[in-house]
Amino acid sequence: MIESNIKTPGVYITEQSAFPNSVVQVATAVPAFIGYTPQAMYEGKSYTNVATKITSFADFMAIYGYPDPAPPAIPAVQYHPQYYLVKQKSMPADQDYILINSAYYSVLPDPNTIYYLYNSIRLFYQNGGGDAYIVSVGTYGQASGQPTGVGQQIVNPNVLLSELQHGLELLKSEQEPTMYICPEATLLPVSENATLMQSMLAQSEAMQTAICIFDIIGAGNPDPLNYSAAIETFRQSTGMQGLNYGVAYYPFIGTTIMQNADINYTNLFGGDVKQLAPILNPPENPDPVCAAILQQIENQGAAPLTIVQYNNALLNASKLYTGIINQVLKQANVLPPSGGMAGVITTVDNQEGVWQSPANTSIVGVVNLPIRLSDTQQASLNVDVSGKSINAIRFFNGIGILVWGARTLDGNSQDWRYIAVRRTMIMIEQSCKMATQAYVFSPNDKNTWEAVKATIGSFLTSIWKQGGLQGTSAADAFSVDCGLGTTMTGDDILNGFMNVVIKVAVVRPAEFIVLTFQQQMQKS
C-alpha cells in the first residue's frame, strides 16, 4: 500500500512476499500427430483440421474412431487395408511373397488403402504415451482396386502434401506440443516428402518448442544391398535449416499392433472372393471344403453368417488360407517407428527425465525388423560427413530389438549433436520464458534483476539436483547474470531491454565407451 494513498485514520496492514516467484517445468513429451483418421466427429461437431488435445486412446477413439454398433454386432473396423496376390514368374527379390503350389505370389497392397496414423497412435499408447495433440487433415480415401507394382515404393494419392502442410500450420498456435510427427509423410512422393520435412524443421526452429521425428521412405522394405540409397535420398531431402530440431530413425518396425481378428478375406482382392477362389481351390489341387465356404460367402442365403464366422471357417479348413492371412498381417504390421518412439520418449521422460537419452531401450510391441543392421552398417548412419545422423533400431542376439542411437540431424554440431541436449534446452528455455513473463513491464531496476536471477537460479538448482546438469556444485552447473554493466548497458535500459544471460552445463550421453586392457606381469 502506498502511504500517500492513506487519508483516513486507522490501522492498515501491508503484506510483503517473502519468497520469489518459481519456475514450473513445462511438459516435455507431448507429441502432435498430423495425418488421416477414420473419422473426425464428436457430438455433431467436426474435428477435421482442428488441433485437439487428448489424454488417452479412449479419447482418440471417441473423436476419431468409427462408433461401434450395438452388441451383439461385431466392433467397427477402424482400418481396412487391401492386398492382392500377384503370381510371379520367379522368386521375388523381397520377402513379401508366399509359395502356393510351387508358384510364387507377391503380396502387394493397394496403395490407396495404406495409412499409418491410426496404428501409430495405438503404438504410442502401448509404449506409455500420455497427452498428445491430434490434427486430422481428412478421412480415408477410395481404394484404387489395383495393387502397387513389385518393388515399388508405396505412394498413396489420397495423402496430399497441401493437407498435411495445412495441419502443420495449425500447430503454430499451440505452444504445448514438443514433438511433431507425421507418419503418413512416407506415403508421399519423395519430392513432396522433402517439402514437408523442410517445412516441419523450419516451423520447429521458428517456434523453438518442438522437435520433429522423421521416418524414412524405403525403410519398410529395404534392399539389403542397396538400402543406403534411401538413406542418401533422405539426407538430401531434409535441407539445411533447423537440423538440430530433427530426429530420424531407421528402419521401419514389425509390430504386433494388428492381430488375427483385424485381417480376413475382405482384405484380399478388395473383398472379391471370386479372385481368391482359384488360389484356394485350383483345378490341379481342388479343395472342396474351401470351395463350399467361398460359395456360401458369395451367395449368402436368408440367414448368412458373419464375416468373423466365415473367416474362422476358412482358417480351420485351409492351411494355405491361414498362411496368406499371416503374410498379409505381417505386412500390415510394418509401421514407421515415429509413433512408437514418441511413446518411448514419454516413458523415458517420466521415469528418468528429459536429459536421459531415449536409447538403449526397447519399443513395446516390436517383434522383428525388415533389415538387421550390423556395427559396420550402422557406422555410416550414425556418423556422416553431412552431419545428418540416422538413429538405428537394431537386433542384438540374446537381448532383442533396441533403439541404438541418440543423435539429431545436426551431428556435426558440438552444441546440438544429441537429442537429450536439444530437448533439455527446449525445456529449460520454455520454462524460463514462461516464468519471466511475470516481470514484463516491471521496473527495469536492481530489485527486478535480483528477483529474476533468484527465480531462474532456484529452478536450475532443482534441475541440477535431479541430474539434468553436470557439475560438482550448482555454481559449476549453471550461472545466471542480469544487471547493468554485466548484461545490459544504459541504452538497453532506455530502450526497455532486460537481458538475462544463462549458462548451463547440460549432461551429454556416453555414446562411445572405450575399455582399454593391458597385460601385466605377476607381482606376487
N, C-alpha and C positions, 0 to 999 in steps of 0.2 A: 504494500500500500504506500502510495506517495504521500508524504507528510503534508504537502501543500494542499492536498485534497481534503484534509481533516478540518472541519469547521465547527462541528458540534461537540461540546464537552462530553467526555466519556472515556471508557477503556476500549482499546482496539487491539486485536490480535493479528499478528502477521506470521504466517508460516513460511519457513525457508526450506528449500530442498537440500537435504544433506548428501545426497548421492547423485552422481551424474547419470545422464541417460545411458541406456545399454544398447548394444548391438545384438540383434537377433539374427542368427544364421539363416539365410534363405534356403529353401528346398534345393537339393542338388540333383535329384533323379526324377524329373517329371518329363517324360517323352511326349512329343507331339507327333501323332501318326497322320499322314496325309495319304488318301487313297480312296478306293471304291468299296462300298459296303452293300450288303444285301438290300437294305432299305435305309432310310433316314427320316423316321417319322415317330413322333411321340405325342399322344393325346391330341391328335389332329394338327399338330404343328410340324412343319418341315424343318429338318436339321441339316439339309444339304447346304454346303458352303457356310457352315456356322462352326466356329471353333468352340467345342463343347468339352467341359471337364468331366471326367468320370473317375470313379474311385474303385471300381471292381468290374469283373467280366459281366456280372449281372446287370450293371448299369449299361454296359455296351450293348448287351442283348436287348434290353428294354427299349433302346432308341434305334439301334441299327440292325437288329435281327428280325427275321420273319417271325410273327407271333405263332405259337404252337396251337394247333386245333384242339378242341376239347377231347379228352380221353373217351373211348379207347383208341382214337386215331393216333397214328404214329407222329412223332415230332416233325416239325417243318424242316426241310433240307435247306441249310444255310449256304452251302457252296456245292456246286454241281459241275465239276469239270468233265469234259468229254474226251474220250480217247478212241483211237482207231487201230486195228491190227492190219498192217500192210505187209503182204508177202514180199520177200526179198529173194533175189537170185543166189545170193551168197550170204555168209555170216556178216552182219553189220559190224562196223568198227567200234561203235559204242556198245554199252551193256544194256541198253533199253530194248531188249528183244526177248522173244520166247520161242522155243523149238517145239513145233507141232507137226507130228507125223513126218519127221525128217525134213521139214521145211522151216525156214527162218521167217519169223514175223516180227517186224519192228512195231513197237507200241508207241504211237505218235499222238500227241494231243491236238485238239482243235485249239489253235492259239487264241481265238476269240473268247474262250471259256476259262482261260487261266488267269487267276487273280491271287494275290498273296496277303492282302491286308488282314482278312478275317482270321486266317490261321496264324499270322504273325502276332495278332492280339492274344490269341489263345496261348501261344508260346511265351509271350511276355508275362502273362499272369501265372503260367506254370513255373516260371523261373523267379517268382517273388515280386512281380510288378505291383505297383500301388496306384497312386494318382497318375493320370495321363490325360492328354488332350486328343480329341479325335476331330479331324476335318474331313468329312465325307464330301468328295467332289462329284459324286454320282453313284448310280447303281450299276449292276451288271448289264452288259450289252447283249445283243443277239449272237447266237452261235453262227459260225460260217458254214457248218456242215461238211468241212473238209479238214483233213489233217495237215499239219505242217510238214515240210519236206524233211527227209532223212538228213540228220546232221545240221539242220538249220537252227539258228537261234530263234527262240520264241519271241515274236513281236505281236502284241495284241493291239489291233487297230482301234479297239474300244477304249484303250488307255490313251488319253490325249495330253500332250505337253501343256497346252493352254489351261486345261482344267487343273492340273497339278500345280502349275505356277500360280494360278489364282488362289488355290488352297494355301500355298506358301505365303502369299501376300497377306492373307487374313491373320497370320500369326504375328505380323508386325505390331499389332495392337495388344499382344499378350506378352507380358514380362515373365510369367512364371515358368514356361517350358524351358528345359535345359538341354533337350536333345531334339533334333529334327530327324524324322525317319520317314522314308517313302519307299516301302518295299516293292511297289509296283513300278518304280523307275526303271528297273531292269527289263521291263516289258516294252519299253520304248525303243525306237531305233537308236543306234549308237550316237548319232549327232544330236538328237533331241535329249538323250540322257545326259550328254555333256553340257548342254544348255541348262538343264535343270540343276545339275550338281553345282555348276558355277553360280547359279542364282542362289542356291542354298548357302554356299560359302560366303557370298557377298552379303547376304542378309545377316548371317551369323556374325560376321566381322563388324557390320554396322551396329547391330544391337548389343553385341558383347555379352549375351546371356546364354547362348546355347551352342553346343557342338553339333555337327552333322555326322550321322553314322551311315556310311555308304555300303551298298552291295555292289558286286562286280558282274557285269554282263559276261556270260560264258562260264561262270563259276558253278553252274548247276550240272553241267555235263561236260567237264573239261577234257580236252585231248591230252592224254598222258604224256605225249611227246612235245606237243606244241602249245601247252597251256599258257606259256609265258607271253604269247601274242595277245591274249585277252588282258593280261596284266599291263602290258605296254600300252594298249589302247586306252585302258582306264587312266593310266598316268598322263597320257596326252590329253585326256578329256577334262581333267579337273581344273585346268588353267593354273594361274599363279597367285590368285588373290585369296586371302583368308585361309591358307592351307593349315595353319595351326588350330583352326576350328574344325578340321575334317579328320575323320577316322574311318578306316576301311578294313573289312575282314574278308578272308578267303579260305576255303571255298564255301559253297552252299552247304547246308547240313541236312542229313537224312534223319527225320524225326518220327515220332510215334503219335503226332497230333491227330491225324485221321486214323480211325480204327476200321475194322472189317465192316461194321454196320454202316459206314459212310460211303462205301463203294458197292455197286451192284450192276446188274445188266443194263440199267438205264444210263449208266455212264459210258457205255460202249456203243459206238456207231450211232450216236445221237438217240439211243433208245430203240433203234430199229433191229429187232431180233431176227429179221429176215437175213441181215448180213452176218449175224452171229451163228445162225443155224448151220451153214456149210462148214464152219470151223469145228463146231462141237459134234456135228453129225455128218461127216464126209462120206461120200458113196463108197470109198475104198475101206473105210473103217467105221461102219454105222454104229450109232449109239441110240437105240430105240427109246430108252428112258428119257434121255435129254430131248429127243425129238418130240416126245409126248408133252413134256413140260413146256417147251418152246411153243408148241401148237396151242396149248391152253393159254399161254401169255398173249399170243397173237389173236386168238379167237375166244375172248373171255365170255363166259356164259352169263346167266342171270345172277349167279352168286359167285363172282370172281374172288380169288384170294388177294391178299395184299401183296405189295411189291416185296416186302420182307419175307413173306411165306414162299413166294415163287423163287426168290433168290436163295433161300435156305434149301429148297428142293433141288435146285441146280448144284449148289455146293455139295450136297450129300450124294448126288447122282454122278458127278463128274469131277475127277481129279484135275482134268485139263482146265475146266472152268475155274476151279479153285486156284490153279496156277496163274491163270490170266488175271484174276481179281487181285492176287497177291502182287503181281508185277505192276499192275495199274496203281495199286495202293502205295507201292514203294516209290513210284514216280511222283504221285500226288503229294507225298510226304517230304519231298526235297524242297526246302524253303530257303529263302535268303536269311542270313544269320542276324540281321539287324534287330528284329523284334526280340529274339532270344537274348541278344547282347544288352538290350535295354533292360530286360529283367535281371540279368547278371549284374549290371552296374547298380541297379536299385538295391539288390541284396547286399553287394559289397559295401555300398554307402551306408546302409542301415547297420551292418554288423561291424565294419571296421572304420569307415569314414571315407570322404571323397578323396583323400590323399592316398588311399590304398589303390594300387593299380588293379583294374578288372582283368586279371590274367592269372595263369596257373590255377585255373578253376574250371569246372565242367559246366556244360549247358544241360539243364534237366530236359529229358525227352529226346536227346540226340543219341542215335544208336549206330550211325555209320556216316561215312564221308564219300563223296564221289571221287576223291583223289586223296591218297595218303602221301603227304609231303615228307621228304627226308630233311636232315640238317642242311645238306648241300643245297637242296631246292629252296629251302626257306631263306637261306643266306641272301639271295638276290631280292627276296621280298622285303626282308627286314631292313637291309641297308642297300641303298641305291644311289647312284651319282645324282639323280634328280632330287633326292631327299624325300620322295613320296613313298614312305614306308607302308607296307601292307601287312596287317597282323594276321598270322596264320592260325587256323584251327586244325589241330593235329591229333593223330592217333599215336599213343605210346603203349608198347607191349606191357602187359601187367598192370597198367594204370587206367587206360581208357582214352577218351577224347577230351582234350583240354584246349582252352584258349591260350595260345602261346605267342603273345605279342602285346606290347603296351605302348605303341608309338602313334603319334599323329601323322598327318601327311607332310608336316614340316620337319622331317627327320634331320635336315642339315642345320637346324637352329639349336644352339645350346640352350636357349631360353624355353622353347616350346616343343621340344622333341617328344616329350612324354604326355600321355593322356592325363595322368593323375595331376601333373603340374598345371596343365591348361585348365582343368576342371576345378582344381583348388583355387587358382587365381580368379576364376569366374565367381566362385562362391565368396571369396574374400572381398573382391571388388563390389559385387552387388550388395552384399551385407553392409559394407561401409557406406555405400551410396545411399541405401535406404535409411540408415541411421542418421547420416549427416544432413538429410533433408530437413530435419527439425531445426537446424541452425540457419537455414536460408532466411535472409532479411534480419538476422540477429546483428547486433553491433559488431563491427569488424575490429574488435579490440582484444586485449590480452585475456580477459575473462572468457570470451568465446573460444579463443585459441586453446586455452588450457582445458576447457570442457571437452572440446573435440579430441584433443590428444588423450585425455583420460578415458573417454568413451571407446575410442578405437584401440587404445593400449590394453584396456581390460578385455576386450573381445579377442585380440590376438594372443593375449596371455592364456586364455582358455583354450584356444586352438593349439598353442604350443604344449600345454599340459596334456592334451589328448593325443599328441604325437603328430600333429599336422605340420609343425615347423621344427626344424632341426637346430640344435644348439644346446650347450650345457646349461645355459641360463636364458631367461626371457630376453635379456639385453643382447645375447648372441643371436637370438632367433628373429628379432624384428626391431625396427625403430620407427617412431612417428614424430615428425617435425612439423611445426606450424608456428610462424611468428615473423615479425618484422626484422629484417636483417638476415634471416635464415632461409625462409621460403618466399618471402614477399618483399617488395620494395614499396616506397611511398606511393609511386604511381599505381601499383597494383591495388593498394587500399583506396586511392582516389577513384579508381575505375570499378570498384566493387568486387575485386577478386580476393578470395581467401584460399591460398594454396596450401594443401596438405601433402607432404611427401612421406610415403610409407614404403619401407623396405622390408622384405620378408625373405627368409631362407627356407624355401619350400623343400619338402622331402622328395627325393628322387629315388626311383626304383633301382635295386641292384640287378641290372639286366644281365650283366656278364660276371659270373662268379668264377674266378681263376684260382685253382688249387695247385700249389707248387710242392712237389715232392722231391726229396733228395736222400739218397742212402748215406748213412754214417757208419763209422767203424764202431765195433763193440768197445764199450768203456769199462766194463767190469765183468 
